[in-house]
Amino acid sequence: MGLVDRVKNILLTPKTEWPVIAGENSTTAELMGGYVAPLAGIAVLCGFVGNSVVGMSLPFVGTYRTPILAGIGVAVFSFAMAFVGIFIMSLIINALASTFGAQKNPAQAMKVAVYSYTPAWIAGILGIIPALGLIGVLISLYGLYLLYLGLPRLMRNPEEKSIGYTAVVVVCAIVVGFVISLMAGGVMALTGGAGMMGAMSGGGSAVTFDKDSPMGKLEGFGKQMEEAGKKMEAAQKSGDTKAQMAAATEVMGAVLGGGKRFEPVGIEQLKPLVPESFAGLPRTGTSAGKGGPPGLQTSKAEGRYGDGAGKEIELEVTDTGGASGLMGLAGWMNIQGEKESGGRVERTRKEGNRMVHEEYSKQDNEAEFTVVVAERFVVSAHGRGVPIDGLRSAVGSLDLAKLESMKDAGAKK
């Protein structure tokens, strides 16, 4: 059954869909690669755009956005934890089976865990607008009802014990979620529609899209996910642990790369973008680094500038590499806007094919200017005692064309 049909059926007609699921012989690889990966991946992408591009409006503060690198770190971590969380929940469901008169069956427990999480992933799409977070939570609660219906049909527990079985599993899920949220906080501290994805048809003829258009990119992403899923299934059948890990990494890379996979450029290629002087200020320090999980690495070079009299700037040049799909999605959304509140001004716009964000305060002369180059490289300057015009001009003086020329560097097939 197709992804869209399964999502629709489990959400709208769960009482008749659970018996169908119970009779299917789905492997863990099929469930993880063909269902969890695309749904969790879309939720993660939307969450990244909502937190790091759109931002959350806070009273007396203005709009807060999670820094790009921190957002990428949390996105990668959240995607990985979607798999870990499902696996742990399946173990809990299976381990509790005998306590509630059910039949232990790891395969069925995995299916219960996977499909019960469907509302949470669908609700994750609302993460693209953080203000809708509460609505997303309410939608996620529907998963409790799906769990309640699914346990007796797949785990074969007596109907009268379903409430207790569901309650204990939910408590365990809350504990698991709490632990994962604590771990996500640590990651942030350290880092500072399937139908749309495939070929669409109508009136008996196929509709094609320009590969560089938003729909064309989504279509390419869908094909990449399909191929990654096939490799994951083949690796599962082979019994080769290394091959399974490599395939799982490729699925993750396909999601976070938006259909493309890049090895980030070396720090020696980024360091020249951090000049000895910037906005008329001498450089006082530099740092550079490259890291992250295999296939999902990022690289960054940064410089600190100041005159010792109150003017300071922090400049960062980042290659999002394996997570470039997150930046690409932000570009596809074509998010633009302007807001002024309490003396603080924020603007997001497109300049040619680049996304630009600037934010500054009229009171304390603090400003930040960020530009996304080639939907992959992020150049950000944060200044104190330096006006936004100065930051804008200084970033414009950098060799951004050099970054443009490296847009396909490290591309993987």
C-alpha positions, 0 to 999 in steps of 0.5 A, spaced: 500 500 500 502 506 498 504 511 503 499 516 502 493 511 502 496 508 509 496 515 512 489 516 510 486 510 512 490 509 519 487 516 520 480 516 518 478 509 518 483 506 523 478 500 526 478 497 519 485 499 517 488 495 523 486 488 521 489 490 514 496 492 518 495 485 522 495 481 516 501 484 512 508 481 513 512 488 513 519 488 515 523 493 520 527 495 514 520 497 510 517 500 515 523 504 517 525 506 510 518 506 507 514 510 512 518 512 518 523 516 514 519 520 509 514 522 515 519 524 520 523 527 515 518 532 512 516 533 520 524 535 521 524 539 515 518 543 517 520 544 524 527 547 522 524 552 517 519 554 523 525 555 528 530 557 524 527 561 518 520 563 521 522 564 528 517 564 534 514 571 536 516 572 544 512 578 548 517 584 549 523 580 546 521 580 538 522 574 534 527 568 536 530 564 531 534 558 533 541 559 530 542 555 523 547 550 526 544 549 532 537 548 528 541 543 523 544 539 529 537 538 533 534 537 526 539 531 525 538 529 532 531 529 532 531 525 525 535 519 528 531 519 534 525 518 531 528 511 529 530 510 536 524 512 539 520 507 535 524 501 536 524 503 544 517 503 544 516 497 540 520 493 545 516 496 551 510 494 547 512 487 546 515 486 553 509 488 556 504 483 552 504 478 557 502 482 563 496 484 559 494 477 556 497 479 550 501 475 545 509 477 544 510 478 537 516 483 535 514 484 528 507 486 530 509 490 536 513 494 531 507 495 527 503 498 533 509 503 534 510 505 527 503 507 525 501 510 532 506 515 531 502 517 524 498 523 527 505 526 531 509 526 524 503 529 520 502 534 526 509 536 525 508 539 518 505 545 522 512 546 525 513 550 519 509 556 523 511 555 531 505 559 533 501 553 531 505 548 536 499 547 540 494 545 535 500 540 533 500 537 540 492 536 540 493 532 533 498 528 536 494 526 542 490 522 536 495 517 536 493 515 543 486 513 540 490 509 535 494 505 540 488 503 544 485 500 537 491 497 535 494 493 541 488 488 541 488 487 534 495 486 533 498 484 540 491 480 541 490 482 548 483 482 551 479 488 550 478 489 557 485 490 558 486 495 552 485 501 557 491 499 562 495 496 556 495 503 553 496 507 559 502 503 561 505 504 554 503 511 554 507 513 561 513 509 558 513 513 551 512 520 556 519 517 559 522 516 553 520 522 550 523 526 556 529 523 556 530 524 548 528 532 549 534 532 554 538 529 549 536 534 544 537 540 549 544 538 549 545 537 542 543 545 541 548 547 547 553 543 543 552 546 536 550 553 539 506 529 501 509 522 498 504 524 492 507 530 491 514 527 491 512 522 485 510 523 478 503 526 478 498 524 473 491 527 471 487 525 465 491 519 463 497 523 461 503 524 466 505 531 468 512 533 469 516 539 472 522 543 471 527 540 475 529 546 478 522 548 480 520 547 487 515 541 485 521 538 480 526 538 486 520 535 491 520 530 485 527 529 485 527 528 493 521 523 492 526 519 487 532 519 492 528 517 498 525 511 493 532 509 491 535 509 498 529 505 501 530 500 496 537 499 498 535 499 505 531 493 504 536 489 500 541 490 506 536 488 511 535 481 506 543 480 506 544 480 513 550 485 512 550 489 518 555 494 515 551 494 509 544 496 513 548 501 517 550 504 510 543 504 508 540 507 514 545 513 513 543 514 506 536 514 508 537 520 513 542 523 508 536 523 503 531 526 507 536 532 510 539 533 503 533 534 500 534 529 495 542 531 494 548 529 498 554 533 499 561 532 503 562 539 506 568 543 503 574 543 507 575 548 512 581 550 508 577 552 503 572 556 507 578 560 511 580 565 506 572 567 506 574 570 513 579 576 512 584 579 516 579 585 517 572 586 516 567 592 516 574 596 518 575 592 524 581 588 525 581 580 526 582 578 533 581 571 533 579 565 528 577 558 529 574 553 524 572 546 524 568 540 520 564 534 524 558 531 524 555 524 523 558 520 516 554 523 510 551 529 514 557 533 516 558 540 516 564 545 516 565 552 518 570 558 519 569 564 523 572 570 525 572 575 531 573 582 530 573 588 534 577 595 536 577 594 543 572 600 544 565 597 543 565 595 536 565 587 535 563 583 530 562 575 529 563 572 522 561 565 520 561 562 514 558 555 514 557 549 509 551 545 511 554 540 507 549 533 508 544 537 511 543 542 505 536 540 504 534 544 510 537 550 507 534 548 500 527 547 503 527 554 506 529 557 499 523 553 496 518 556 501 520 563 498 519 566 505 519 573 505 517 578 510 518 585 515 516 586 522 518 592 527 516 592 534 519 595 540 524 598 536 527 592 533 526 591 526 527 584 522 526 583 514 527 576 510 527 577 503 530 574 496 535 577 493 536 574 486 537 566 488 539 568 495 535 568 501 537 574 506 535 575 513 537 582 517 535 584 524 537 590 528 535 594 534 534 601 534 536 602 541 542 598 542 546 598 535 546 591 535 545 588 528 545 581 525 546 580 517 545 573 514 545 571 507 544 563 504 548 562 498 547 557 493 542 554 498 548 551 501 552 556 504 550 560 510 554 567 511 552 570 518 555 577 521 553 579 528 555 586 530 555 590 536 556 597 536 556 596 528 550 598 524 546 594 520 548 598 513 555 596 515 554 589 516 550 588 510 556 592 506 561 588 509 558 581 507 557 584 500 564 585 500 566 578 501 567 573 495 560 570 495 561 568 488 567 563 490 562 560 494 557 560 488 562 556 484 563 551 490 555 549 490 556 542 487 563 541 490 563 534 494 556 532 490 555 524 491 551 520 487 
